[in-house]
Amino acid sequence: MVPKELVNYQDKLYYVYKKMKPHQIKDGYINDIKEHLRCDVVVRNKHNNDDTFLFLIEIPEAEIVKDLV
C-alpha cells in the first residue's frame, strides 16, 4: 500500500492516516482517537480557511541489515 499523502514534520516523514474536521471531534477526545487509530502524532492544519486535524503515522527510516546466516 502506498500512502496518498506524505507530511514532513519536525524532520521526520509521516503519512496521513486520517483527516477529521474539528466539529467531528468532541472536546477532549483527540488523544483517545489518536490512541484508537494507533497514530504517532496529531497536528492541526489551518490552510486556506480549511481547519483539519491530521492523524499521522511515522514512516521509519530504512535500515540495511546484512544476512546473519
Secondary structure by P-SEA (a helix, b strand, c coil): ccccccccccccccccccccccccccccaaaaaaaaacccbbbbbbcccbbbbbbccccccbbbbcccc
